[in-house]
Amino acid sequence: MIDGCWTAKSTIDSAPCVIDLPAATTIVAECGRQISNRKG
C-alpha cells in the first residue's frame, strides 16, 4: 500500500548526501498526507 513511501524513505536513509533536504521533506510530507487520507 505504502511501499512507494517506504522505498523513498529507504532511499533517503541510504543516500542522505545525494538527496537534498527540501526534496526529502516534501517526500515525507506527501507520504504522511497519503497515509492520513487512507486512514480517513
Beta strands, then each sheet from edge to edge (+ up, - down):
end
